Amino acid sequence: MRVQMAKLTTVGYRLNLAAVDLCSSKVAGTGMSLDYIGAYSESDRPAVSQLLSMNDKPQIAAVVKGGPADLAGVRVGDELLAVNGETAGAIIAASPDAALIADEIEQRLAQQPVAKVIQLGLRRDGNAFEVHIQPQLTCAARFVIKTGEGITAFSDGSNVAISSKLIAFAVNDDELALVAGHELGHVIYHDGTAGSLAERRRMEDRADSVGLRLATCAGFDPSTGLEFWLRRDEQDMLRLFRDPSHRSRKARVQLMRDEIPNIQCPYRP
């Protein structure tokens, strides 16, 4: 799961950065994700604690290379002791649901003014220290991993959900970025319930185009990313019975391939 968290944190952050001028909602991006032992079932906690060296403090689970947290010296495995002078213990004690404390702290950091430096108290190898993070303005979309699902991805207007099986199926970050970028396209345009099949098809075509361009402008290889849909099509025995709101995967790939030579960055529709 940590490997998948690292992948989605990196892909999501880079896409959000590429989409910042398109999103109606923006946040202070740090380029890191947190984890907390309380998010796991009691029966799993001893094994998780031993495997990840996790204790009663939130832990840095993923850091985007070259992102604000990375540049400030934050590393995977660091224990979080304090946020802007408030101890992690106090934050956990005040939380309505300690199991969700990692998400709560991430949201707290995201809502800070982007010009304000974030001060974190950390501990690494038993030594406590402070770092100062200068956030970047990014799109506010949150990227989350869903377990217990098939190979799927979806969005709800503000969050992008990617199943753990899809992340495992993607052979590289280029493929993952293309799928995640498609869902981010739905978030950017506030796509909701369509009034007709034709309208839904237009939404899906637009999300393909936006996702392709965002992934490219975020530094991913679009041609490599398109292989995801071709491999998925080969393995999907029910492809002929899928929702007609989407074109066939092969048709979608051809349309996106035709777009690649015309992509310009930064992307502005």
C-alpha positions, 0 to 999 in steps of 0.5 A, a space after each residue: 500500500 505504501 508503494 501505491 500511496 507514493 505513486 498516487 501522491 506523486 502523480 496527483 501532485 504533478 497533475 494538480 500543479 499542471 491544472 492550477 490555472 484551470 481549477 476553481 478551487 486551489 490549495 497550498 500544496 506540500 507534495 507529501 502524504 501522511 499515514 497514522 497507525 490508528 487508521 488500521 484495524 487493531 488486529 493489524 496494528 502490531 504488524 503495521 507498526 513493525 513493518 513501517 516503524 510506526 508508533 503513536 505519531 503520524 508518519 510521513 508516508 510519501 514525498 514528491 521528488 522536487 516538491 515543497 516537502 522534499 526541498 525542505 528536507 522531509 523524508 518518508 518515515 519521519 514522525 510528525 511531532 508538531 504542525 506550526 507549533 501545535 503538537 501532534 498529540 494535541 491535534 489527535 486529542 481534538 480530532 472527532 475521529 483519530 482514525 482519519 487524523 492523517 487526512 485531517 492534517 493534510 487538509 489543514 496544511 492545504 487550507 493554509 495561505 500559500 504564501 505562509 511558510 509551514 513549520 513542521 516538527 519531525 523526528 528521524 532516527 530518534 532525533 527531533 528537528 524542524 523544517 520549514 515548507 514553502 507551499 505551492 499553489 495547486 488544484 485542490 483535487 484530492 487523490 485517494 486509493 480505494 480498496 475492495 474495487 475492481 480496476 476502476 477510477 471515478 470522481 465526485 466533483 472534488 476527489 479522484 478515486 483510483 482503485 488499488 487494483 488499477 494502480 497495480 495494473 498500471 505498469 508505470 506512472 505514465 499510464 496512471 497519470 493518464 487515467 488520473 488526469 481523465 478523472 481530474 478533467 471531470 473535477 475541473 469541469 464539474 461534470 455531474 449527471 448528464 441530461 442525455 447519452 450524447 451529453 455524457 459522451 461529450 463529457 467523457 471525450 473532453 475528460 480524455 482530452 484534458 487528461 491527456 494534456 494535463 498528463 503531458 504538461 505534468 511531465 508524463 509520456 502520453 504515448 506510453 500512457 495510452 498503452 494502459 487502455 489497449 492492455 485493458 481492452 485486451 483483458 476485458 472480456 465484457 468490453 462489448 457490453 460496457 456503458 455506451 457513454 464512452 467510446 470504445 477504448 481503441 477509438 479513444 486511444 486513436 483520438 488521443 494519439 491524434 491530439 498529441 502533436 498539438 499539445 502545448 504547455 502550460 495547458 490552457 483550453 
